[in-house]
Amino acid sequence: MNVLDYTILRPGGLTDDPGIGKVATGDDPSVSTISREDVAAVVAALDERQTYHRAINLASGSTPIAEAIQQG
């Protein structure tokens, strides 16, 4: 049986602001915002097995994207 590897991203409200390269994970995305550029950077960085089979809330924050993804 083949299992599909997936990661679900749940960003907060999307803005057109420039990305800052830092995010927060785990917060309620319905009460926060994040730039489209930062969401795209997270998508480009998703090659970490610990993110498979998970849903990750995303908002603007203070943790560098690569570090936030590694922390899961």
HELIX and SHEET records of a PDB file:
HELIX    1   1 PRO A   29  VAL A   31  5                                   3    
HELIX    2   2 ARG A   36  ALA A   45  1                                  10    
HELIX    3   3 ARG A   49  THR A   51  5                                   3    
HELIX    4   4 ILE A   65  GLN A   71  1                                   7    
SHEET    1   A 4 THR A   7  PRO A  11  0                                        
SHEET    2   A 4 ARG A  54  SER A  60  1                                        
SHEET    3   A 4 LYS A  22  THR A  25 -1                                        
SHEET    4   A 4 THR A  63  PRO A  64 -1                                        
SHEET    1   B 2 GLY A  13  THR A  15  0                                        
SHEET    2   B 2 THR A  33  SER A  35  1                                        
END                                                                             
